[in-house]
Amino acid sequence: MRSSTQPDTATTATGTARLPAALCTHTPKCPSADSPDREAARTIASHPEQGWNLLCNSVLVFEDTGELLPDGRIIAPHRPLAVAAV
């Protein structure tokens, strides 16, 4: 029989899950998934062939700049608009 292990998660004040502090061993600690600077968190798993990265704060960031937050909310891609050459 296969056993599955899942990391213990902590819950922030707003109710979102965060990976255990053991995965966020650097200083300063990563911003939470609810922070406007959530993309500043360190990458803990990178899958460029699939187009996504998992950050230390449990946010999935996709190559099109879209995001999936730990609570299931979706952040639409927010790439800068291309400026036409004149």
Secondary structure, DSSP 8 states (H G I E B T S, - for coil): ---------EE-TTS-EE--GGG--SSS----TTSTTGGGS-EEEEETTTTEEEETTS-EEETTS-EE-TTS-EE-----------
